[in-house]
Amino acid sequence: PTLHSRASPPHRLRGAFAMASGGEMTVGFQIACAMMANILTSSTMAIFNAWIFRQGYHFQFSLIVVQQMVCSCFAVAQVNYLPGERAKVRISSRNYFTLLLPFAVIVAAKLYIQNKAFEHVSPAFYAMIASTLPVGVTFLSIVRGIEPFRVSTLLAAILVSIGGGMIKAGEVSLSPLGLMLTVTALLLDVVRLVLVQYLVQPLQLTGPGLMLLSSPLQCLLCGVGAVLLESTAVSRGIEAGRFPAMVWGVLFLNGLLAMVVNLVTFLFVKVASAVVVAITTPFKDLSTVIMSDNLVVKRMETPMSISGFALACTVSLVYNVHNIFRREQEKASKEETSSLIPREEKTPGYTVAEIGGRGSGGTRDGCSGGADGSGSSGAEAAGAVFWNVSDAQNNALVCCALGVILLSASIMGQLDFGKVVDAY
């Protein structure tokens, strides 16, 4: 979601954080509580996923189906709850298939490979390596021309790379397959974060809108993946009695935790500034490391790994905060400049934004040439088919239902119900 600094949270959020004594918390205390909740729930989600896979549940696609169904439901609630969100959900059918579908494929692949990596490396190692992510995103943005080259970026990339090398060197026992999966997942995450800039900025989609459009697609894609790669193993496991009620209960709790994580993140972004959100990231990684080393893979981190993690986290944190302040200054400067320029030129039918082309952010209806990479004319945009919030919600229902039906039908079609009765 786009982050905005707020002097105080909305009235409803203040009510949710009200003290038992009847008075209201200070804004700072509300932010601190939201930050702690965000750190604990996010790290707990990562640890819970890793624990499930290390206990013998190797069906990553099916677990993602459950989680993305929850995210889709939460996105529907957000879009209908937040003022003005319904009107912001608008995308052409062309952009849906040419931009949003590839984005959903990248995210689904990243989630699957990340979960697969948890079978071979500890969540602590994954979290420490993930601390190198912010500079990787900026580096790719520079290569793609989204961000200009800066010496500070190069210096940060070098220091974070040194930290990542120290983390790897400090691992006493490291699976080559696990390392490959970890690096692949992080590279896909870098691509995902850069694609978000392409989607959110040119298409003017907000966080809830993007989730409403992409999560159902991920649910369907992972449902197809589960049909192809996991349904046979799941049906054999059910026949062998390896799916007692407790397993279904654990999956339900995992989906419930995914909903709590989304809710806490939503509240945190509402009450906190972008700087506070950036500061929270290293603490989430640290919490994941501590919980992993004590609950999932009990071990002691080497001094080399700890030093590398501290270096990567510190550099990433300083770089993130510096970047946020720089962006805020650039935004304020642009707003001050734009206030001196008239919005309408003398050329009939064109605005300053339209004359400016890609660099200006596109046309007034939010369907710029930069959104689909084609530089569409106004006539082409006028002939495009656009989806509104009702279309997006119907699409969410169809995608989620189709993913679940395909997976369920595939599993049930392979079951020997005589064996199932004997097993249970």
N, C-alpha and C positions, 0 to 999 in steps of 0.2 A: 504493500500500500504506500501511497505518497504520504510522507511524514510532514507534519506541520507543527510548529511550536505553538503551544497554547498557554496563556497565562493561567487559566484554571480549567478544569474538566467540565463537561456538560452537567446540567443539573441532575440528570438521572444517574450519572456515574458517581456524583458526589453523594447521592442518596444511597447507592450501593455500598459505598465505603464509609457510611456513617458509623460513628462510634456507638458502642452499646450504652454509653451514658446519656445519649441523646444529642451530644454536640457533634460537630463535624470535624473531621481530621483536617490538618493543614494540607495544602497542596503538596508540599515536599514529602510529608509522611505518606500520602496517597501514592505518589510516584515511587517511593521506596518499597511500599508493600507490593505494588504492581510489578516492580522490577524483580523482587525476590520470587514472586509467584511465577513470573515469566522464566526466570533462570531454572527454578526447580521443576516446573512442568515440562519444559523443553528438554532438559537433560534426562528427566525420568522417561520421557517418550523414547529417546535414543537407547537408553539402558533396557527398557522393557522390550523393545524390538530385538536387540541383541540377545537378551536372555531367552526369548521365545525360540530364536533360530538355534541357539546353542543347546537348547533342551531337546532338539530333534525335530522341530517343526521347520521343514525346509521348503515351504510353499510360499515364497515371497510374493508372487503375483497375486495369489488369493488374498493375502493379508492387505496388500495395497488396494485391492478392490473394496474391502471393508472400509479402509481409511478414507478413500476418495469418495465413497458414498456419504460418509459423515461430513467431509469437507463440502460436498455439493449441497447437502441439507443446510449446513451453516451459512454457506454463501447465499442461498435463497433467503434465509432469515435476515442476513445483513442487508441485502439489497432492499428488502421490504421494510426493514426497521429504520435504516438511516435516512434522514431527509435528503431528497434530491438524488439518491443513488439510482432509483428506477429510470430516471430520464437520462442518466449517463451510460446506461447499458445499450449500446448501439454499435453494430458492426455489419459491414457488407458481407454477403455470402462468399464473395471472392476472397476477402481478407480472412474470413473464417477458415477456409480450406488452404489458403496459401501461406498464412502466417500463424494462425492459432493452432492448426493441426500439427505442423512440424514442431511447434513449441511444446505441445502436449506429448508428442513422441519423445522429445528430449527429456522432459521431466519424468515420464514413466520409466524410461531407460535408466535415468540417473537413480531413481528410487530403487529399482530392482537391483542394479549393480551395487549400490550402497548396502542394501540389506544382505546381498550375497557376500559382500566383503566381511560383514560381521561374523560370518561362519569361520573365517580364516585369520582375522586380526581382531585385537581387542578394541572395544569402543574408545578406550583411552588413546590408543595409537591413532585411530581415525580422527578423533577430535583434535589431537595435537597437530596432525598434518593439515586438517581443515583450517587451522589458524592462518595458513598461508593464502587463503582464498581471496581476500579483498584486493591484494595487489595484483593477483592473477586476472581478476575482472578488469581492473584498470588497464593492465598491459594489453589485454585483448581489445579493449575499447580504443586504445591508441592505434593499434594495428588496423582496426576497422574504420578509423577516422572519426569516431564518436567523441573522443577526448584528445586534446592537443598534447604533444610530448612535453614533459617537464623533467628537469634534473631531479627534483624531489621524488618523482615516481621511479626513476631509474635507481636512485639510492635506496629507496624503500624496497624495491624488488630484489636488489642484491642482498640486503640485510635479511629479508624474510626467507630468501632462498638458502642463505647460510643457516638460518634457524631450522628450516625444513631438513637440510642435510644433517644437522646435529641430531635432530629427532630420530631420523632413520639410523644413523650411526650408533645411537644409544640403545637401539632395540637389541636385546640379548638373543631372541629367537624370532625371526620374521619369515613368514611364509611368502615365497616369491609370487604365488598366485594371489594371496591376500594383498600384497603391495600393488600388483598390477590392477586389481579390482579397485583398490582405494584411489589410485592415481586416475584411473578412468572415470570413476564416479565424480571426483573433484573437477576434472576437466569438463565433464558434462554440466556440472553445477556452474562453472564459469560461463559456459555457453548459455545456460538458462538465464543467468542474471543479466547477461548482455542482451539477450533476446527480450527480456522484460522491458529494457529501455526502448527497444524498437516498437514494442506493443503498447506500453503505457503512454509513452510520449506522443508518437504520431497518431495512434488511434484514440487517444484521450480516454483510455480505460482506467478506472480506479482499481484498487486492490480487490474489493468485493466483486466487481464486475468481471475482472480477469479470472478470479476463482470460480465464479458461476459458469463461465464459458469453458474453462480448461479442465476443472476437476471431473466433470462427467465424462469428458473425452478420455481422460486418464483411466477412469473406472472401466470404460469400454475396452480400451486398448489392453489393459492388464487382464481383463476378463478373457480376451482372445488369447493372450499369452498364457494364461492359466489353463485354458482348454488345450492348447497345443503342447505345453511342457509339463503340466502338473496334474491334469485331471485323472490320468491313468494311475499315477502313484497315490493320489487321494482316494480313489475308489478301492484300490488294493488295501490301503491302510484302514479304510472303514470296514472292509470285509474281515480284516485280521483283528478288529477290535481295538485299534490304536487311536480311535477318536471317541473317548468317553465324554460324559457331560462336562467334565472339568476343562477339556480342550475348547469346547464351544464357549464355556464361560470365560476362559482366558481371552479368546478372540473378541468376545463382547466387551470385556474390560479394556482391551486395546483400542477398540473403536470409541469407547466412552472417553478414554484418556485423550484420544485425538481430538474429540470435540472440546474437552476442557482446555487443551493447548491452544486451539483456535480462539476460544473465548477469552482466555487470559491474554493472548497476543493482541487481540482486538482492543481490549481494555487498556493494555499497556501503551499501545500506539496512540490511543485517544488521549491519555493523560500526560504522556512524556514527549519530550522534544526529540529531534533526530539525533542530537549529540548524546542524550541519555541512552537511546536505543543502541547507538554505536558502542558506547562504553560497556553496555551489558554483554555484548558478544563474547569477549574473552572470559568473562565470569561463567557464561554458559558452558564454554569449552572446559574450563577448570572444574566446574561441578561434574561434568560428564566424566572427566579423568578420575576424579576422586571416587565417584560412585562405581565406575567400572572396575577400578583396582580393588575395591572392597566387596563388590557384590557379584560381578560377572566373571572376571579373570583375576583372581587374587594374586597380586604381585607388587613389587616395589619398583618404581621408575628409577632408572639410572641417572646420575648427575648430568650426564651428557644430554639425555632426553629432556630433563627438566630445564637445563640452560637453554637448549634450542627452543623449547616451547615458550619460555619466558621472553626470549628475544623476538620470536615471531609475533607473539601476542602484543608485546609492547610497541613494536614498529607498526603493526597493523592498526592498533588502537590510535596511536598518534597520527598516523596517515589518514585514517577515517575521519577523525575529528577535524584535522586540518582541511581535508577535502570538503567537509560539510560547511565550515565557516567560509571557505573560498567560494563555494557555490552560492551561499546566501548573499555574499557581497556582490557576486556577479549578477544574481537575480535582482538585487536592489538597484544596481547600476542600470540594468536593462529597463526596469520599470520606470526609473527616473528619466531615462532617455526617451522611452516610448511615450511618456506623458507629454513630451514637447513636440511629438510628431503627430499630425492629424491622422486619424484612422482611415479616412476615405480619401483617395486620390481623385484627380479630375478624370482619369480614364474610366469610362462608363463600365459598370459591371464588375470592377475589380477592387479588391482591398489591398492594403499594404502587404498583408500576409500572403495574398495570392501572387502578387508581383514578385515577392521575395523568393518564392519557390520552396525547395526543401528546407533550406536553412531557417526559414521563418516559422515553420511548424504547420504550414498547410492552410487549407481553406476554412471558412467559418463552420462548415458542417462536420469538421473533424475527419474527413476522408481525404487526406492529402496525398500527393504523389509519393512522399516519403513513406507512407504507410504500406503501400504495396510495391514500392520500388519501380513503378512504371510511369510516374508523373502523369496520372490520368487528368484529362481535361474536365472542365465543368460539365460538359455534355455527357461524358462517360459516367461521371459520378452521379449525374441526375438519373441515368438509366439503370444504375446498380440496384440490386435488391438488398434492402437493409433489414437486419433482425433487431427487434426491440426486446424489452425485458420479458414480455410474455413468450416470445419465440425462444428466448434463452432458457426460460424455465421449462417450457415444453421439451426443448432439446435435452435439458438435464435429466428430466424424467425418462425420456426414451433411451438415452445412453446408459444410464445407471440400470434401468430395468433390463435392457438388452444384454448388458455385461453379465448381470446376475443370472438371467435365464439361460444364456449360452453355457455358462460355467456349470450351473445346476443340472441342465439337461445332459451335458457331456459326462458328468460324474455319475448321474443316475442311470444313464444308458449303458455304462460299463459295469454296473453293480450286479453281483449275483445275490439276490435278496435272500436266498436260502442260507448262504454263508453269513449274511448280515444278521439274520435271526439267531443263528447259532452263536455268533460272536457276542451278541448283546442280550 
